[in-house]
Amino acid sequence: MRWLLLGVVVLTAREYARWTFDNLSRAQMIVSGLEDRPYVYRALVPWLAHVLVMLGLRADVALTMIIVLSAIGLVYGIKYLFAAFRE
């Protein structure tokens, strides 16, 4: 079950990162807040990506970094949840 959840998280993060990395204008629109976004990250992901853009990263790289780091956090959260229910 753990590997299945890990696989879903990795595939989702990879596809989203590829979707924004392949199109720089789409990534810039998301960072600027002009693109419709999924409800789950209405404010935090674009805001964090905007901070990285202001520090000098390109919009697509900033979004990819935020999504990959979020996926890593989700994996550790799922791992903690499994450990908590096991006890």
Buried (B, 14 or more C-beta within 10 A) or exposed (E): EEEEBBEEBBEEBBEBBEBBBEEEEBBBBBBEEEBEBEEEBEEEBBEBBBEBBEEEBBBBBBBBBBBBEBBEEBBEEBEEEEEEEEE
